[in-house]
Amino acid sequence: MTTDPLVVFTPSGKRGRFPAGTPVLTAARQLGVDLDSVCGGRGICSKCQITPSYGEFPKHGVSVADGALSEWNAVEQRYDDKRGLKPGRRLGCQAQIVSDVVIDVPPESQVHKQVIRKAASARAITMAPATRLYFIEVTEPDMQEPTGDLERLAQALKAQWEIDSVTADLSLMGKLQPALRKGKWQVTVALHKGHRDSAHRIIDIWPGLHEGGLYGLAIDLGSTTIAAHLTDLETGEVKASSGLMNPQIRFGEDLMSRVSYAMMNSGGDKEMTGAVRSALNDLTSAIADEAGIDAALIVETVFVCNPVMHHLLLGLDPVELGQAPFALATSDALELPASELELSTMNPRARVYVLPCIAGHVGADAAAVALSEEPGRSEDLVLVVDVGTNAEIVLGNTTRVLACSSPTGPAFEGAQISSGQRAAPGAIERVEIDPATKEPRFRVIGSDLWSDEPGFDKATAVTGITGICGSGIIEAVAEMRMAGLLDDSGLIGSAAQTGTARSVPEGRTHAYLLHDGSADGGPVITVTQGDIRAIQLAKSALYAGARLLMDEMGVDRVDRVVLAGAFGAHISTKHAMVLGMIPDCPLDKVTSAGNAAGTGARIALCNADARVEIERVVREITKVETAIEPKFQDHFVAANAIPHKTDPFPELAKVMTLPQVAFNTGGDGEHGGGRRRRRRA
């Protein structure tokens, strides 16, 4: 009795016996091996490249002889002549099994490719997009058996790809017949399969084999900025990243001011919706141009955003979010046509997925952070803080995950700061102050030199020194505290109290002179008492939110802290700890995750299964509402001190001792502290 040849696939380890003459691609499909093919085995797309291995394989119990696969054929030769195959590679659709063989499926031939995202916690994203390309051959029309072109296309998809149900919008019908005839009844279709849908939806169609790619947008729609990542839906590669200021800022810098605008202005919500949708269209066009692709190839968009932005994007009135019980119109994830959101600069049949919101003040951006950072899988207790105008805070481990939102305001992003600006060339982003001389040095965006290094003036001649951005103001305030220019209450000392002429009078308070560019027509950049207060309010809200979650968890310490957000990526952990932005923690346990919300959006864009997962996770997260928690105000007031009025910071104390100064007692001119001496009797 003759035994069929044994085929072993690596790296999956799947194996099975198949009759001689079976194509490798067929064997792979029957075993469920992850081997790609767009053309359905016609030797056109080359996605199914494999590498046969020969010799003895004791681990697999297989001996592979030369000739285990059929001979190189004309189809493979044609492809090799035109585009080239790596040495030893074969096309799985052409190579047939002759005898026992071990077949390796290289990463580029796998559908679910592992893409390493160093900026997103160096984790792999498994590629399983909701929209994919399929090459098919459609039977020509026959007067004897009259059927429509769409019906025969659906039959071809069922026969060649085992896709049972297909739907198409009317807008596609005009492209269907010309594409079929131009392609001589061979076409490529882009099919979208939502994880809730029973049918595949035809997004687009091209004559012949389409190799122009498919793209999606992962968009983090923030209160202040909109960040977008144009992503290849086949490889997961980010082709371009871009962003712009949210035009809704003109209606109010923070979320509640926008809700108030909607309350006080009839049609105000629609005005804000129109502004952000217009900006999204502009951003789509710009990022497609930057990447050099046709914007019509953008077939999917995933959005993450806070609840107010969520409603304004969807065209929903956010008024209910401005008052208890902070009811969302819907908190579920949404799948809908991009056309419903008036997103007109991408494919006209593009689909949109919006991640679920967690609660009335805890949005889809927090859900995206949870998807990216996976606190529920952490053995140690991790605090994830997505720093922005509205901070998203998640605390959890394998036992429980909590989430809240805290209204930090725009100070961390350079707004409400006297010399503040967005992070752009010319903005001061790093600050150091010598504790002995009280003299500052700084770096600006666009140059790697410090201001006291040779060549700095030349390096910054084009951009100038224009202001101070969020990371710069945080470092400046923390450095002032470390240098004894600022006491723990946040008061700036006078020149007499601090021993430096850089402490300049400003009304009834003082300011610290960071840079004087007036001699060259540039700005005078100071850190004012008002700037200190704005930072205090922002950091106190952030810390109070974290403490509420810790109270709910019943802990006084966390094991590690992850700073997320594009801004979080540029914060010095030491300075954040000195300010008291975050709870005390070993400095080496404070890390940055970059734009974790944006990473979560990319994960959901690249993997439809991740959408199912985050919808499940969100239902299990405990929501803490800071707006109605009485203890929030207590934590907020105590956190006004720098770093904190009552909470100890033992880990910070291990690495530095903060000066014990106080400037609110009138002062006696001494440099060391300014405390008033009691007169002797």
TITIDREN-468118 format. One record per residue (C-alpha): x, z, y; residue in three letters. Coordinates in steps of 0.02 Angstrom, whole numbers, plus 32768, in hexadecimal, padded with zeros to 4 digits. Layout:
// residues N
     xx     zz     yy   residuo
      X      Z      Y       Ala
...
// end
This chain:
// residues 681
     xx     zz     yy   residuo
   8000   8000   8000       Met
   8048   7FC9   80A8       Thr
   8048   804A   8134       Thr
   8028   8010   81E6       Asp
   80BA   8028   825F       Pro
   80C8   80CF   82B8       Leu
   80D2   80CE   8375       Val
   8111   8166   83D6       Val
   80FD   8169   8493       Phe
   816D   81D1   8503       Thr
   8167   823B   856C       Pro
   80B5   8262   8533       Ser
   80E2   8272   847B       Gly
   8041   821B   8447       Lys
   804D   81B9   83A5       Arg
   7FE6   814E   8330       Gly
   7FEB   80C2   82B0       Arg
   7FB5   8013   82DE       Phe
   7FAE   7F6C   8283       Pro
   8044   7EFC   829F       Ala
   8020   7E86   832F       Gly
   7FC8   7F0A   839A       Thr
   7FFE   7EFE   8452       Pro
   8054   7F9C   8491       Val
   7FD5   7FA8   851F       Leu
   7F46   7FA8   84A3       Thr
   7F97   8033   843E       Ala
   7FB6   8097   84DB       Ala
   7F00   808A   8510       Arg
   7EBF   80BD   8467       Gln
   7F30   8156   8466       Leu
   7F08   8183   851A       Gly
   7FBA   8168   8553       Val
   7FD2   8160   860F       Asp
   8007   80A8   861D       Leu
   7FD0   8048   86B7       Asp
   7F86   7F98   86BE       Ser
   7F28   7F46   874B       Val
   7F19   7E98   8700       Cys
   7ECE   7ED4   865C       Gly
   7F5B   7E94   85ED       Gly
   7F72   7DE4   8630       Arg
   802B   7DF4   8659       Gly
   800C   7DE0   8713       Ile
   801E   7E8B   8765       Cys
   80B5   7ED0   8704       Ser
   8072   7F82   8716       Lys
   807F   7F9E   865A       Cys
   813D   7F97   864C       Gln
   8182   7FFB   85B9       Ile
   822C   801B   856C       Thr
   823D   8016   84AE       Pro
   82C0   8088   8461       Ser
   8321   805D   83C5       Tyr
   837E   80C6   8346       Gly
   8360   816B   82EC       Glu
   82E6   81EA   8336       Phe
   82E5   8284   82C5       Pro
   8278   82E1   8342       Lys
   81EF   825F   8329       His
   8219   823A   8273       Gly
   822F   8182   829E       Val
   82B7   8101   8281       Ser
   82A4   806E   82F7       Val
   82F5   7FCA   82C5       Ala
   831D   7F34   8330       Asp
   8285   7EC4   8331       Gly
   820B   7F55   8335       Ala
   81B0   7EF4   83BD       Leu
   8185   7E3C   83C3       Ser
   8200   7DC6   8414       Glu
   820B   7DAC   84CF       Trp
   8186   7D2D   84FC       Asn
   8168   7CA9   8582       Ala
   80F8   7D1A   85EC       Val
   8180   7D9E   85F7       Glu
   8202   7D19   861C       Gln
   8197   7CD3   86A9       Arg
   8182   7D7E   86F7       Tyr
   823B   7DA5   86E2       Asp
   826A   7D01   8736       Asp
   81F6   7D20   87CA       Lys
   820A   7DDB   87E9       Arg
   8284   7E20   876C       Gly
   8274   7EA4   86E4       Leu
   82F0   7F31   86D0       Lys
   8362   7F1E   8637       Pro
   830A   7F59   859A       Gly
   825D   7F54   85E8       Arg
   81CB   7EF9   8598       Arg
   8118   7ED9   85CF       Leu
   80A6   7F47   8568       Gly
   801C   7EC5   8569       Cys
   8090   7E41   851D       Gln
   8100   7EA3   84A7       Ala
   80AE   7EB8   83FC       Gln
   80D2   7F3E   837B       Ile
   812F   7EFD   82E2       Val
   8174   7F9D   8293       Ser
   818D   8056   82BA       Asp
   81BD   806A   8370       Val
   81D8   80EA   83FB       Val
   8196   80B0   84A3       Ile
   81C5   8102   8549       Asp
   814A   80F3   85DA       Val
   81B2   80FE   867B       Pro
   816B   815E   8710       Pro
   8144   80BF   8773       Glu
   80D6   8081   86E4       Ser
   806E   811E   86DC       Gln
   7FC7   8122   8735       Val
   7FD5   81DB   875E       His
   807E   81D4   87B3       Lys
   80D4   8275   87E5       Gln
   80FE   826E   889D       Val
   8170   82F8   88E0       Ile
   813D   8334   898C       Arg
   81D0   8394   89D2       Lys
   8175   83B7   8A74       Ala
   80E1   83FA   8A12       Ala
   8131   8488   89B2       Ser
   8197   840E   8947       Ala
   8107   83FA   88CD       Arg
   80D1   8364   8868       Ala
   802F   830C   8893       Ile
   7FDE   82BA   87FD       Thr
   7F9B   820F   882D       Met
   7EE6   81F7   87F9       Ala
   7E94   81A7   8891       Pro
   7DDA   8189   889D       Ala
   7DF8   80D3   88CF       Thr
   7E5B   805E   885E       Arg
   7E7C   7FA5   8847       Leu
   7E3E   7F42   87B0       Tyr
   7E68   7E8E   8785       Phe
   7DE1   7E32   8724       Ile
   7DB2   7D85   86E5       Glu
   7CFB   7D5D   8705       Val
   7C9E   7CDB   869E       Thr
   7C67   7C44   8700       Glu
   7BAE   7C29   8724       Pro
   7B4B   7BCD   869F       Asp
   7AA6   7B77   86C0       Met
   7A72   7B9C   860E       Gln
   7A89   7C57   8627       Glu
   7A66   7C74   86E0       Pro
   7AAD   7D17   8724       Thr
   7AEE   7D4B   87CF       Gly
   7BA6   7D55   87F7       Asp
   7B9B   7E12   8813       Leu
   7B4A   7E2B   8769       Glu
   7BD1   7DC5   8711       Arg
   7C57   7E24   8771       Leu
   7C0A   7EC6   8734       Ala
   7C0A   7E82   8682       Gln
   7CC2   7E57   8693       Ala
   7CEA   7F07   86CE       Leu
   7C8D   7F50   863A       Lys
   7CDF   7EDC   85BC       Ala
   7D90   7EE4   8601       Gln
   7D98   7F94   8649       Trp
   7D09   7FF2   85F5       Glu
   7CB9   8013   869E       Ile
   7BFF   8022   867F       Asp
   7BA9   802A   8728       Ser
   7BD7   7FD1   87C9       Val
   7B84   7FCC   8873       Thr
   7BAB   7F66   890E       Ala
   7B74   7F6E   89C3       Asp
   7B1E   7ED9   8A10       Leu
   7BB5   7EC2   8A82       Ser
   7C1F   7E98   89EA       Leu
   7BAD   7E0D   89AC       Met
   7BEC   7D92   8A2E       Gly
   7C9D   7DA5   89EA       Lys
   7C70   7D9E   8932       Leu
   7C4F   7CE7   8913       Gln
   7CDD   7CA0   897E       Pro
   7D59   7D17   892B       Ala
   7D22   7CE7   887B       Leu
   7D30   7C2F   889C       Arg
   7DD3   7C37   88FC       Lys
   7E1E   7CA0   8871       Gly
   7DDC   7C28   87EC       Lys
   7D73   7CB4   87A4       Trp
   7E03   7D30   87A6       Gln
   7DF2   7DBB   8827       Val
   7E31   7E68   8850       Thr
   7DB0   7EEA   8881       Val
   7DC9   7F94   88D1       Ala
   7D54   800F   887D       Leu
   7D2B   80BB   88BF       His
   7CED   8140   8845       Lys
   7CBA   81E1   889A       Gly
   7CC4   827A   882A       His
   7C0A   8292   8840       Arg
   7BD9   81DB   882B       Asp
   7B99   818C   878C       Ser
   7BCA   80DD   87C3       Ala
   7C65   8088   8807       His
   7C4F   8041   88B5       Arg
   7CA2   7F9B   88E3       Ile
   7D03   7FB8   8984       Ile
   7D56   7F0D   8991       Asp
   7D81   7E6F   8931       Ile
   7E12   7DF4   8938       Trp
   7E2C   7D4B   88E2       Pro
   7EAE   7D51   8858       Gly
   7F25   7DE4   8847       Leu
   7F29   7E50   88E3       His
   7FD3   7EA1   88FF       Glu
   7FBD   7ED8   89B3       Gly
   7F9C   7F8B   8980       Gly
   7F14   8008   89A9       Leu
   7F25   8094   8A27       Tyr
   7ECF   8133   8A5C       Gly
   7ED7   81AA   8AEE       Leu
   7EEB   8266   8ADE       Ala
   7EB5   82AF   8B84       Ile
   7EC6   8362   8BC2       Asp
   7E49   8366   8C50       Leu
   7E7E   83FB   8CB8       Gly
   7E3A   8446   8D57       Ser
   7ED3   8412   8DBB       Thr
   7F25   8388   8D56       Thr
   7EF3   8306   8CD6       Ile
   7F76   82E0   8C51       Ala
   7F66   824C   8BDA       Ala
   7FCB   8214   8B43       His
   7FB9   8160   8B07       Leu
   7FD1   8169   8A4C       Thr
   7FEA   80E5   89C5       Asp
   7F5F   8105   8947       Leu
   7FC7   80C1   88B8       Glu
   806A   811F   88D2       Thr
   8039   81AF   8943       Gly
   80C1   817E   89BF       Glu
   809D   81A9   8A73       Val
   80B7   8104   8ACE       Lys
   80A2   814C   8B7D       Ala
   8071   81ED   8BD2       Ser
   802B   81F8   8C80       Ser
   7FC6   8268   8CF0       Gly
   7F76   827D   8D98       Leu
   7F28   8301   8E03       Met
   7E72   8323   8DDD       Asn
   7E14   82D8   8E71       Pro
   7D92   8363   8E63       Gln
   7E0E   83D4   8EBB       Ile
   7DC0   839A   8F5E       Arg
   7D1F   83F0   8F27       Phe
   7D79   8494   8F02       Gly
   7E20   84C9   8EBA       Glu
   7DD9   853C   8E35       Asp
   7D4A   852A   8DBC       Leu
   7CD0   85A1   8E0D       Met
   7CE3   854B   8EB4       Ser
   7CAE   84A8   8E60       Arg
   7C1A   84FE   8E11       Val
   7BEE   8540   8EBE       Ser
   7BFD   8490   8F04       Tyr
   7B80   8453   8E82       Ala
   7B0C   84E5   8EAC       Met
   7B11   84C9   8F67       Met
   7B12   840B   8F6D       Asn
   7A87   83A3   8F23       Ser
   7AD8   8322   8EB3       Gly
   7B80   837B   8EC3       Gly
   7B97   837E   8E07       Asp
   7B7D   82C2   8DFC       Lys
   7BF8   82A8   8E89       Glu
   7C7D   830A   8E2B       Met
   7C55   82B0   8D89       Thr
   7C69   8208   8DDD       Gly
   7D10   823B   8E28       Ala
   7D5E   8272   8D84       Val
   7D1D   81DC   8D22       Arg
   7D64   8166   8DA5       Ser
   7E0B   81BF   8D98       Ala
   7E08   81AF   8CDA       Leu
   7DED   80F3   8CE9       Asn
   7E7F   80E5   8D60       Asp
   7EEB   814E   8CED       Leu
   7EBE   80E2   8C56       Thr
   7EEF   8042   8CAF       Ser
   7F90   808D   8CF0       Ala
   7FC9   80D2   8C48       Ile
   7FA1   802E   8BEF       Ala
   8007   7FCF   8C70       Asp
   8096   804A   8C5E       Glu
   8099   8031   8BA1       Ala
   8083   7F75   8BB1       Gly
   7FE7   7F6B   8B46       Ile
   7F3B   7F20   8B5C       Asp
   7EC5   7FAD   8B8D       Ala
   7E41   7F5E   8B1C       Ala
   7EAB   7F9D   8A89       Leu
   7E83   8050   8ABB       Ile
   7DF6   8074   8A42       Val
   7DEC   8132   8A40       Glu
   7DFA   81C2   8ABA       Thr
   7E00   827B   8A95       Val
   7DDC   82F8   8B20       Phe
   7E07   83AF   8B30       Val
   7DCF   840E   8BCA       Cys
   7D8B   84B4   8C07       Asn
   7CCC   84CD   8C08       Pro
   7CB0   849D   8CBD       Val
   7D19   83FF   8CAD       Met
   7CC1   83DE   8C07       His
   7C17   83DC   8C5C       His
   7C51   8378   8CF1       Leu
   7CA2   82F6   8C80       Leu
   7C01   82E5   8C1C       Leu
   7B94   82DD   8CB7       Gly
   7B46   8387   8C98       Leu
   7B1E   8401   8D24       Asp
   7B9A   8493   8D17       Pro
   7B2D   850E   8D7A       Val
   7B01   8578   8CE1       Glu
   7BBA   8597   8CC4       Leu
   7BC5   85F0   8D6B       Gly
   7B56   8682   8D3B       Gln
   7B3B   86F2   8CA5       Ala
   7B1E   86D0   8C16       Pro
   7B8A   8635   8C3B       Phe
   7B25   85C2   8BCC       Ala
   7B6E   851A   8B9A       Leu
   7AF9   8485   8B8A       Ala
   7B53   8469   8AE4       Thr
   7BEC   84B8   8A97       Ser
   7BF7   8443   8A01       Asp
   7C77   83B9   89F0       Ala
   7C35   8312   8A2D       Leu
   7C4B   825F   89F0       Glu
   7C08   81DA   8A64       Leu
   7C2B   812C   8AAA       Pro
   7CA9   8125   8B37       Ala
   7C2B   80BC   8B96       Ser
   7BB9   8154   8BA6       Glu
   7C42   81A5   8C0E       Leu
   7C58   8105   8C74       Glu
   7D08   80EF   8C31       Leu
   7D13   8036   8C51       Ser
   7DCD   800E   8C50       Thr
   7DE5   801F   8B94       Met
   7D93   7FC5   8B01       Asn
   7CD9   7FB2   8B2A       Pro
   7CAB   7FFC   8A81       Arg
   7D2C   8088   8A83       Ala
   7CF7   8131   8A3F       Arg
   7D0F   81DD   8A8C       Val
   7D26   8284   8A34       Tyr
   7D1A   8326   8A97       Val
   7D59   83C3   8A41       Leu
   7CDF   8454   8A33       Pro
   7CD9   84DF   8AB5       Cys
   7CEE   8592   8A7B       Ile
   7C81   85E8   8AFC       Ala
   7C3D   85D8   8BAD       Gly
   7CE6   85FC   8BFA       His
   7D54   85CD   8B66       Val
   7D5A   8512   8B53       Gly
   7D92   8482   8AE9       Ala
   7E41   8497   8B31       Asp
   7E4C   8542   8ADE       Ala
   7E0C   84F3   8A3D       Ala
   7E97   8471   8A4B       Ala
   7F19   84FA   8A63       Val
   7ED7   854E   89C5       Ala
   7EE2   84A9   8968       Leu
   7F94   848D   89A4       Ser
   7FDC   853C   8991       Glu
   7F73   8578   88FC       Glu
   7F74   8632   8925       Pro
   7EFF   8651   8893       Gly
   7F8D   8621   881C       Arg
   800E   8693   886D       Ser
   8046   872C   8809       Glu
   8080   8783   88A8       Asp
   8012   87A4   893F       Leu
   8027   8715   89B9       Val
   7FE7   8708   8A6B       Leu
   7FD4   8654   8AA7       Val
   7FBF   863E   8B62       Val
   7F94   8593   8BA9       Asp
   7FC4   85AC   8C5F       Val
   7F60   854B   8CDE       Gly
   7EDD   855D   8D66       Thr
   7E70   85A7   8CDF       Asn
   7EDD   85FB   8C5B       Ala
   7EA9   85EB   8BA5       Glu
   7EE3   8680   8B3E       Ile
   7EDF   868C   8A80       Val
   7F18   8722   8A1A       Leu
   7F1A   8723   895E       Gly
   7F64   8728   88B2       Asn
   7F25   8707   8803       Thr
   7EA5   8792   8810       Thr
   7E4E   8765   88B2       Arg
   7E56   86F2   894A       Val
   7E16   8720   89F8       Leu
   7E09   86B3   8A93       Ala
   7DDF   86C6   8B4B       Cys
   7DF4   866C   8BEE       Ser
   7E3B   86B9   8C8C       Ser
   7E26   8676   8D3D       Pro
   7EDA   8673   8D78       Thr
   7EBB   85F6   8E04       Gly
   7F31   856C   8E3B       Pro
   7FC3   85D5   8E7C       Ala
   802A   85B9   8DDE       Phe
   8020   84FF   8E02       Glu
   8061   850E   8EB3       Gly
   7FB8   8512   8F09       Ala
   7F89   85A0   8F81       Gln
   8044   85B7   8FA0       Ile
   8084   85A2   9053       Ser
   810C   8524   9023       Ser
   80BD   84F9   8F7D       Gly
   80AD   844B   8F33       Gln
   8092   83F8   8E8B       Arg
   8128   83DE   8E19       Ala
   8177   8340   8E62       Ala
   8225   8307   8E96       Pro
   8263   8374   8F23       Gly
   8203   8410   8EEF       Ala
   8266   84AF   8ECF       Ile
   824F   84D8   8E17       Glu
   82D6   8559   8DF2       Arg
   830F   85ED   8E5C       Val
   8398   8670   8E4D       Glu
   83BB   86FB   8ECC       Ile
   845F   875B   8ECB       Asp
   842D   8814   8EC1       Pro
   84C5   8847   8F27       Ala
   84C6   87C7   8FB4       Thr
   840B   879E   8FAB       Lys
   843D   86E6   8FBF       Glu
   83D5   8665   8F60       Pro
   8403   85C9   8F04       Arg
   8387   854E   8EBA       Phe
   836D   84AB   8E5F       Arg
   82F1   8423   8E8C       Val
   8297   83A8   8E1B       Ile
   82FD   8309   8E11       Gly
   83AA   835B   8E0F       Ser
   8408   83C7   8D91       Asp
   8477   8414   8E17       Leu
   845D   84BE   8E65       Trp
   8455   84C6   8F22       Ser
   8500   851C   8F2E       Asp
   8557   849A   8EC1       Glu
   85BE   8408   8F07       Pro
   855A   8368   8F14       Gly
   84B0   83BC   8F24       Phe
   848E   8375   8FD1       Asp
   84B7   82C6   8F98       Lys
   8451   82D8   8EF9       Ala
   83B7   830E   8F5B       Thr
   83CD   8298   8FEF       Ala
   8344   8223   8FB5       Val
   82C1   82A3   8F82       Thr
   82EC   832A   8FFF       Gly
   82B7   83DE   8FE2       Ile
   81FD   83D7   8FFC       Thr
   81AF   8479   8FBE       Gly
   81A0   84EA   8F28       Ile
   813E   84CA   8E89       Cys
   80EF   8544   8E0E       Gly
   8187   856C   8DA5       Ser
   81ED   857F   8E44       Gly
   8179   85FC   8E96       Ile
   8172   8664   8DF6       Ile
   8230   866C   8DEC       Glu
   823E   868F   8EA7       Ala
   81C8   8724   8E9F       Val
   8218   8769   8E01       Ala
   82C6   8753   8E4A       Glu
   8290   87AD   8EE9       Met
   8255   883E   8E7E       Arg
   82F8   883E   8E1B       Met
   8361   8837   8EBA       Ala
   8307   88C8   8F0E       Gly
   82B4   885C   8F93       Leu
   8208   8884   8F4F       Leu
   81C5   892A   8F14       Asp
   8155   8946   8E7D       Asp
   80B8   8940   8EE9       Ser
   80E7   8891   8F22       Gly
   811D   88BD   8FD3       Leu
   81AF   885D   9020       Ile
   822C   88CC   9079       Gly
   826C   88B3   912A       Ser
   831D   887B   9154       Ala
   834D   8930   9171       Ala
   8301   8969   90CD       Gln
   8349   88DC   9064       Thr
   83EF   88C1   90BB       Gly
   83D7   8807   90D7       Thr
   83A6   879E   916D       Ala
   8347   872F   90F5       Arg
   82BA   87AE   90FD       Ser
   8266   876D   9199       Val
   81D1   87B5   91F6       Pro
   812C   875C   91E2       Glu
   80A2   87B0   9241       Gly
   808E   8860   91FE       Arg
   80E8   8834   915C       Thr
   8189   87DF   9128       His
   81BC   873F   90D0       Ala
   8258   870E   9070       Tyr
   82B3   8673   90B0       Leu
   82DD   8606   901B       Leu
   8313   8568   9076       His
   831D   8530   912B       Asp
   831F   8474   913B       Gly
   82EA   846E   91F2       Ser
   8394   8434   922F       Ala
   837B   8391   91D1       Asp
   82C2   8383   91F6       Gly
   8293   83D1   9150       Gly
   821F   8462   9129       Pro
   8240   851B   9134       Val
   8216   855F   9088       Ile
   81ED   8617   907E       Thr
   8198   868B   9003       Val
   8116   86E7   9069       Thr
   80B5   8785   904B       Gln
   801D   8717   9030       Gly
   807A   86B5   8FAA       Asp
   80A6   8757   8F51       Ile
   7FF0   878B   8F55       Arg
   7FB6   86E4   8F0E       Ala
   8031   86F5   8E7E       Ile
   7FFD   87A9   8E61       Gln
   7F46   8778   8E53       Leu
   7F6D   86EA   8DDC       Ala
   7FE1   874D   8D6B       Lys
   7F6D   87E3   8D6A       Ser
   7EDC   8779   8D2C       Ala
   7F4C   8731   8CA5       Leu
   7F8C   87DA   8C6C       Tyr
   7EDE   882A   8C72       Ala
   7E98   87A1   8C02       Gly
   7F23   87BD   8B83       Ala
   7F08   887A   8B88       Arg
   7E4E   8865   8B68       Leu
   7E74   8804   8AC9       Leu
   7EF3   8887   8A95       Met
   7E71   890F   8AB2       Asp
   7DF6   88B1   8A45       Glu
   7E7B   889E   89BF       Met
   7EA8   8957   89D0       Gly
   7F61   893D   89F8       Val
   7FD8   8968   8A85       Asp
   805F   88E8   8A59       Arg
   806A   8836   8A1A       Val
   80F2   87F1   89A9       Asp
   810F   8751   8A09       Arg
   80CF   86EE   8A9E       Val
   80BB   8632   8AAC       Val
   80B1   85E9   8B5C       Leu
   804E   8548   8B56       Ala
   801E   84C7   8BD7       Gly
   808B   8449   8C32       Ala
   80AE   84D4   8CAF       Phe
   80D3   8552   8C25       Gly
   815E   84E0   8BE7       Ala
   81BF   84FB   8C89       His
   81A7   85B7   8C9E       Ile
   8240   8625   8C84       Ser
   820D   86A7   8C04       Thr
   8277   872C   8C58       Lys
   8225   870E   8D01       His
   8177   870C   8CB4       Ala
   819B   87B6   8C66       Met
   81E1   87FE   8D08       Val
   8143   87C8   8D63       Leu
   80D7   8815   8CDC       Gly
   807D   8772   8CB8       Met
   807F   8798   8BFE       Ile
   8085   8837   8B95       Pro
   812F   8881   8B6C       Asp
   8183   882A   8ADA       Cys
   8236   8806   8AA3       Pro
   8270   8775   8B0F       Leu
   82AA   8712   8A78       Asp
   81F7   871C   8A37       Lys
   81B2   86C6   8AD2       Val
   81B1   860A   8AB9       Thr
   8168   856F   8B07       Ser
   80F3   84F7   8AAF       Ala
   80E9   8475   8B38       Gly
   803C   842F   8B57       Asn
   7FEA   847D   8ABE       Ala
   7F3C   8445   8AF4       Ala
   7F7B   8393   8B04       Gly
   7FCF   83A3   8A5A       Thr
   7F29   83DF   8A10       Gly
   7ED6   8347   8A5C       Ala
   7F59   82D6   8A0B       Arg
   7F3F   8329   8963       Ile
   7E83   830C   896E       Ala
   7EA3   8259   89A5       Leu
   7F19   8233   8915       Cys
   7EBE   8291   888C       Asn
   7E02   828E   8872       Ala
   7E10   831D   87F4       Asp
   7E57   838B   887E       Ala
   7DB2   8377   88DA       Arg
   7D57   83C3   8847       Val
   7DD7   8450   8841       Glu
   7DCC   8480   88F9       Ile
   7D0F   847D   88F4       Glu
   7D1A   84FA   8864       Arg
   7D9E   8566   88BA       Val
   7D3D   8571   895C       Val
   7CA9   85BE   8901       Arg
   7D1B   864A   88C2       Glu
   7D6F   8676   8968       Ile
   7D35   8714   89BE       Thr
   7D0D   86F1   8A75       Lys
   7D32   8774   8AFA       Val
   7CDD   8756   8BA2       Glu
   7D4D   8795   8C2C       Thr
   7CC8   8780   8CB3       Ala
   7C5A   8809   8C6D       Ile
   7CDB   887E   8C1F       Glu
   7CE5   891E   8C8A       Pro
   7D98   893F   8C52       Lys
   7DD3   8898   8C98       Phe
   7DD2   88DD   8D49       Gln
   7E32   8978   8D15       Asp
   7EB7   890E   8CBF       His
   7EBA   8898   8D54       Phe
   7EDB   8921   8DD4       Val
   7F63   8972   8D6A       Ala
   7FB6   88C9   8D51       Ala
   7FC8   88AF   8E0D       Asn
   806B   8910   8E07       Ala
   8109   88B0   8DD9       Ile
   811A   88B5   8D46       Pro
   808E   8934   8D29       His
   8050   89D9   8D6C       Lys
   8035   8A36   8CC8       Thr
   8063   89CA   8C31       Asp
   8117   89E6   8BF9       Pro
   818A   8951   8BE3       Phe
   820D   8997   8B6A       Pro
   824B   88EC   8B30       Glu
   8268   88B5   8BE4       Leu
   82C2   895A   8C06       Ala
   833D   892F   8B7B       Lys
   837D   8898   8BDB       Val
   836F   88CF   8C90       Met
   834D   895F   8D06       Thr
   82DD   8935   8D99       Leu
   830C   8983   8E41       Pro
   82A6   8A1B   8E70       Gln
   8278   89EC   8F23       Val
   81DE   8A0C   8F8D       Ala
   81BC   89BC   9035       Phe
   8110   8A00   905F       Asn
   8149   8AA7   90A7       Thr
   818A   8A6E   914F       Gly
   823F   8A64   9115       Gly
   82DC   8AAD   9160       Asp
   8347   8A12   9160       Gly
   83AD   8A41   90C7       Glu
   83D0   89B3   9051       His
   83AE   8A0D   8FB0       Gly
   82F6   8A2B   8FB7       Gly
   82A9   8A4B   9060       Gly
   8255   8AED   902C       Arg
   8237   8B62   90C3       Arg
   82A2   8BFD   90BB       Arg
   824C   8CA2   90D5       Arg
   828C   8CFF   916E       Arg
   82E1   8DA2   914B       Arg
   8292   8E38   919D       Ala
// end
